[in-house]
Amino acid sequence: MFMQNSMFVVLFLALVGLLGYLSYEFHVAKDITQSARNTLSEGSTNVLKQMKGQVNLTVFAGADEARRKAIVDFVSRYQRAKPDLHITFVNPAANPKQAQDMGIRADGEFVIEYNKKSKHLLPPINEQDMANVLVDLSRSEARNVMFLEGHGERSLIGLKEYDLGDFGKELESRGFKLSNPNLVLEPSVPKQGAMLVIAGPQIDVSEGEVAKIKTYIARGGNLLWLLEQEPLRGLQPIADQLGLQLSPGIVVDPAAAQAGGDYKLGFSAHYAEHPITLRFNLRTVFPMAREINSTAGDVGFNITPLIDVAATGWLETGKLDGKIEFNDKQDKGGPINIAVAMERKFPDTQEAPGKTQRVVVVGGGGFLSNRALSSGGNFDLGVNMINWLAGDDKLITIQPRPLKDTNLKIPDNSPFTNWLVIRGFPAIILPLALLFAGLSIWLKRRKR
């Protein structure tokens, strides 16, 4: 009996020790909160994985233990994905000279150092801001996004709904530099740019400017071309150079109308297997989209039809007034491809040795406009396109999503509902319910 009890104790202690060892070596966690706010998004995790080497985080925060604990809890999510991310706290009140030397402006400010570069992050800090800084630090050099201006284009620094200013600001927060070279005065498109963006000119581009853009493409320059429904405004030679086939008509999508939108919106139906859209499953919306195809394989490009829209829609070639109906004799049934990605290995020359050239053409530049940028995954898709064109393939990822608004909103036109939720339930109904429950329990006990 003694031997049996002793063996049980030994085995029990061994089991406890084994469980302790397994819990130390292996960590399993499940985030059941709304929007998974206690774990990192796939985007942030992918950025951390491609960062080779130590990341140092210095937090300038006062001695408030509760605030420091909140910061540690926030940073611990990043440390689980990247164990060599180290955090150090500095009290600016106790170390004023260090805070002054480092240009600290606020209590709780982050200074993130990686690969001999550093960035400051001001509170309040969220995952989106942190991801932007990490992406910026990950880039080995600044990326210059050039955009054509002077012909009524959608501007990357513009404020109108038609413009792309909000998208431009997000690119700058990710370490891109924006520039708008004047091709009337410049002898050529600057070589130091990572890409050129052409976003729907409204007046004709001059022959001289078009010739410079053609030379830029011929020499291996990267291009993002956001096409519109209007005529090509003098850019037909560029379309011919890229072998683009542009069908007449506009995408009509009944699914958009059923969702309460405009039938001239095209909802994404299918994404190609391509680095831009790898594991991309967010819905994107394209206003006034047009069909695009390319035969540029004739000059060495690998071509990928990138995005199909309007699975139950069609390409409308008639007038867009009155009742819109599919005409099988002149309209083309969906899905419709509205974007192509093109890539080729540029021949080795003294000017561009071993360069890989990339081009993206989208038939519906309005999807990145200030008005449409927040629709579905439009922003994420745009960032992925820019990263791919800039050669930052490892940074192509779905961006962290903002937390959902959990505030309770009560309609102003419902006074009874307002009274019931704000006053009636907590002040009257809940206390009466508790009183009734207490009396019921007391009466049952008295009868025993």
C-alpha positions, 0 to 999 in steps of 0.5 A: 500500500505504501509503495502504491501511494508513493508511486502515485505521488511520484507520477503525480509530481512528474505530471505536474512538472511535465505540464509546467514544462509544456506551459513554459515552452509552448504558448496557446492563446485565443482572443475572443474580444471584438475585432481581436483587439488583444492580438496583432493583425496579420499585417503587423505580424508579417511586418515584424517577421520580415524585420531581421535584427533587434528592435529597441523601443524607448518609452518616455513615460512618468512613474504612473504604474497603471499607465506603464502597465497599459503600455507593457500590455500593448507592447507585449503583443509585438514581443510575442511575434518578435522576441528581440523587441526590447522595451525600456522606460525613461522617466522624463521628469527624472531625466530631463536632459535625455528627454530634451536631447531626443526631442521628446514632446509628450508623456508616453512618447515612443522612440523606436530604433531599428537598423540604425534608424529611429522614429518617434510615435506620439500618444495616443498610440494604436496598432495602425500608427505602430504598423506605419512606423515599423513599415517605414523603418523596414525600408532600406531607402526612401521611396519617391512616388512621382505623380503627373500634374497640370492636366486636371489629374486626381492629385495625391496632395489634393483635398477635393473628393475627386482627389487622392490626397487622403491616400497620399497622406497615408503613403507619406506616413509609411515612408514614401516621398511624394513629388510632382515633376513638371514634365514641361520643364524637366528634360525627362522623368526623374530616374530616382523615383520609385514609380510614376502615377498617372491619375486621369488627366482631364485635358490633353497631355502634350506630345513632349510630355508623352514622349518623356513618359514613353522613354521612362517606360522604355527604360524600365520605369514603374508605372501606376496608371489610373484610367478614367471613362473619359478619352485618354487625353493624348496618352494613346501612345502610352496605351499602345506601348503597353499593349492595352486593350480598352473596351468601350462601356462602363461596368454596371453591377446590380449587386451594388444597387441591391446593397443600396449603392449606385449601379455604376459601382463595381463590386470585386468578384475575384482576385488573381493569384498575384503578390498584390492580392495574395490572401487578400479577401476584402471587398473592393469597390470601383466607381465608373470602372472600365474593362482592361486587357493587355497584349504586352507579352509581345514585348516581354511582360508577364501579364496578370489580369488582376481584378474581376468585378460585377459577377452578376453585372455587365459592361454597359455600352449604351446610354446610362439614363432611364432603365438600364438593362443587359443587351446580349447583342452589344453588352458583355456579361460579367465578371469584367476584368478592370485591372492588369499587373505587368512585370518584366525583367529589364535587359541588362544595360549600363543604365539599368542592370538587372532591373525588374519593371512593374506596371499596374493599370486600373480602369477606375481611378476613383477607387482611391479617391478621398470619397471612396478610399474607406470603402471596403478594402480599397485602401489596403489594395492601393497600398499593396499596389504601391508596395509591389511597384516599389519592390517592397514585396515583403511589406505587401499585406492587409493593413491593421483594421481600426477597432469597431465603434462600440458606442451606443447610439440612440435615435433622437426621434425616440423619446420613449426609447431614450427614457427607457434605456437611459433612466427607466432600465437602470433606475426602475426596472433593474432595481424592481427585478432584483427586489422581486428576486430577493422576495421570492427567495425569502418566501421560499426559505420561510416555507421550509 
